[in-house]
Amino acid sequence: MNNGHLLVPRLRIYGAPIFVHGSVGLFAGLCLLWAAEYGLYGLLATLCYLTIILIHEWGHAFVAHRLGLRVFAVQLGFFHGLCHFQKPADFLDEVKVAWGGVLAQFSVAVLVLLPLPLLGEDLGYYGPVVIFLGFFNLLIACGNLLPARRLDGGRAWKIIGLLWVRRRRS
């Protein structure tokens, strides 16, 4: 599984190896230049952005694993990631896995944003975390739910029809 992806040694999700695309290194390098100007804020923003992609793919892997499907590999890229897992026998299970990524993102965003009213206006180093793992994370999750074929929303929203048909049968 090359295609510009490098294996991250000793890091696995449910036994599956994690591969990182070379573009992530380029992005991280550019962000470190940004961090040189903005210090720890730039570094935190970079780590939070990459964490969003990892959380999303972990969400897919988590649901696939819970459904008894084998997770083969996780790929992380600059703009997106991919979770390679065993094809489910039931299409509803495939739809559930599609929801796993965005639900993981929503969960993290809620945990990050929940204490916000208690923190006051000066967030200090928590500011980039709130911006990226909170608000930006929500924006990316909602964008990923658009009903486009190459996004999770292309499969995720099919749950409405599937549940409707199953309900009508019972």
N, C-alpha and C positions, 0 to 999 in steps of 0.2 A: 504494500500500500504506500507507494511513494508519491508520485504526482506533486512533488514539492513539500511533502509532509515528512516530518522527522519524529521518530519515536521518543516519547518522554520516558526515560528509564525509571523503573520502579513505581510509576504512578499508574493506577488502574481504577476503573469504575466497574464494579461487579465482575471483576476478573478480566475485563476487556482493556486492551492497551489504548493509550491516548496518544494521538499523533497531532503535532502542531505544524501548521503551514509556515513556510518561510516568511510570508507576508506579516505574520504576527511579530516576528523578530524585527522586521523593518519598522513596523508600527511602534513597537516598544522602544526602538532606538530613537525614533523621531520624538516620542513622548519624553524620553530621558533628556533630550535637548530642551524640550519645553520645561521639564522639571528643573533643569539647570537655572532657568529664569524664575520659575515659580516655586522652586524648592519641593518640599514634601507634598504640597497640593498637587503638583503635576504627577508625581509618582503615585499618589493615592488615586487620582483620576484614571491613570493608565491601568492600575491593578483592578479597579472597580469595573472598568469597561470589559476587560478580559474575563473577569469573574462572571459578568452577565452571560457571556457566551457559554462558559463552563456550566453555570447553574442551569441554563436552558437545556443543554445536552444531557446533563445529569438527570433532569426531570424526565426526559424521554427514556433514559436507561433505567431509572427507578421504576417507572410504570411497566416497561417491558419485562424487567426482572420479576416484579410482583405478579405479572401474568404468567410467569413460568417460561418466558422466552429467553433465549440465549442472546446476550449482548456481545457482538463480535469485536467492535472497535468504536472509538469516539474520535472524531476529527475536529480540530479547532482551527478556524481561519480568522482572517482579519475582519470580515463582515458577517460571517456565519459559521456554524458548525454542522456536523452530521453525526447522528448516532446510527450505527449499523447494527441491526438486530435481526433475529430470526423472524421470518414472515409468519404472522399469526394465521391460524386456521379460520378465525372468525374476523370479518371486517370490522365489527364493533370494537374488537381488541386493538386493531390498527388505529381506529379513531381515538381510543383512549390514550394510546401512546402519543398521538399527535397533541392531545391536550396536556400531556405531562410536562412538556417544556415550558409552555406559557403559565401553567399553574405553579410551577416551581418559581418562575420569575415573579408572579403576582405575590406569592408567599413571602419572598425575600423583600419585595418592595413594601409590603404591609409592615413587616418587622422593622424595617429601616425608618419608615415614615410615622409609625405609631407614636414613638416618644417625641416627635418633633414639637408638638405644642408645649411640652414641658421644658424644652431646652432654651427657649428665649431666642433673641435675634442673633447673637454672636455664636456661631456654630464651630468656629475654629477649624480644626482638622476634620471634623465630622461633616463639614460643608460639602467637599467633593463626594463623600459617601452618600449623602442625601441626594445630591444632584444626580449622580450616576446610578447607584443601586436603588434609589428611590424613584425620582421622576423620569429620568432617561430610560430606566429599566421598564417602567410602565409604558412609556411611549413605544419602545421596541416590541414589547409583548403585544400591545394592541395592533401595531403594524403587522406583526407576524400572524395575527388572526384574520387579516384580510382574506377574503375567499379566492385567493389566487392559487393556481395549480402548484407553483413551486414553493409556496409558503404553507405553514401548518394549517392555516385557516382553510385551505383547499380541501383538507380532510376533516378537520376538527368540526366544522359546522354540519357535516353530514350526520352527526349524532342526532340532530333533531329529527330528521327523516327516519333514521334507523329506530329510534325509540318510539316514534309515532307508529311505525309499522308493527313493531313488537307489541305495543300496547293494544293496537287494534286486533291483533291475533289472539290476545289473552282475554 
